[in-house]
Amino acid sequence: MVNFIICDDNLEILNKVSSIVDEEMMKNQIAYTKHTFNDYDSDFIKIVESKLPCKIYILDIETPTYSGIDIARMIRDTDMESVIMFLTSHDELGYLVLKGEFLFLSFINKYNDYQEKLKKSICKALDILDKKRIIRFEDRGAVYTIPIKDILYITRDNIERKVIINTEHTKYSVNKTLVEMLDMLNSSFKQSHRSCIVNKKRIAIVNVSKRRITFDTGTEIDWLSLKYKNEVI
């Protein structure tokens, strides 16, 4: 799931940016959510501090409460993965953005063909997310994007003949096999059971005697077999 976080104190531009996002995402058939704000208020800060995956920020440089430059600095203090774009009417502030080294994607002037430039930037942002450590799959016409680091474990549903991807945020049901999932994932993922794959980087405790695995979120599973215990340990 791609999360667009958009902030602009001009309601007309905010609505236009929101519609451009819809337009571009409909072309890509990628599952997404929009979070729109007209100021960098407490609700916006909560989004910044949240663990939502695949964030794309479209930031206004100046709002009544904060500068988008300050917000970008706040984002980069803890998050180097999200994509940041600046949308502004203040070209003269470009040097401050460059000086800040925020690893931003684009700096777009609201009064210089911003709509077309924003469309191109959204396409670039999706390419960037696609090249990061993520997996993508299609389900019912929508393409889902999941950061690998968010996955805790994957199990097989023998009744529906699907696999269930369990992340720290939600669950996804996918028409794939465990073997196919292993091919998509990196070496951090190992089988713990014939019907389960685990993310070793997210494991906190392995209790072999009780055949239980505890993840760093506190989630526990009993998908640990003696055959695969050495893979996990």
HELIX and SHEET records of a PDB file:
HELIX    1   1 LEU A   11  ASN A   28  1                                  18    
HELIX    2   2 SER A   42  GLU A   49  1                                   8    
HELIX    3   3 GLY A   68  THR A   78  1                                  11    
HELIX    4   4 ASP A   91  LEU A   93  5                                   3    
HELIX    5   5 GLY A   94  GLY A  100  1                                   7    
HELIX    6   6 TYR A  114  LYS A  131  1                                  18    
HELIX    7   7 ILE A  148  ASP A  150  5                                   3    
HELIX    8   8 LEU A  178  MET A  184  1                                   7    
HELIX    9   9 LYS A  200  ARG A  202  5                                   3    
HELIX   10  10 LYS A  229  VAL A  232  1                                   4    
SHEET    1   A 5 TYR A  32  PHE A  37  0                                        
SHEET    2   A 5 VAL A   2  CYS A   7  1                                        
SHEET    3   A 5 LYS A  55  ASP A  60  1                                        
SHEET    4   A 5 VAL A  83  THR A  88  1                                        
SHEET    5   A 5 SER A 106  ASN A 109  1                                        
SHEET    1   B 2 ILE A 134  ASP A 139  0                                        
SHEET    2   B 2 ALA A 142  PRO A 147 -1                                        
SHEET    1   C 5 LYS A 171  VAL A 174  0                                        
SHEET    2   C 5 LYS A 162  THR A 167 -1                                        
SHEET    3   C 5 ILE A 151  ASP A 157 -1                                        
SHEET    4   C 5 CYS A 196  ASN A 199 -1                                        
SHEET    5   C 5 PHE A 189  HIS A 193 -1                                        
SHEET    1   D 3 ILE A 203  ASN A 207  0                                        
SHEET    2   D 3 ARG A 212  PHE A 215 -1                                        
SHEET    3   D 3 GLU A 220  ILE A 221 -1                                        
END                                                                             
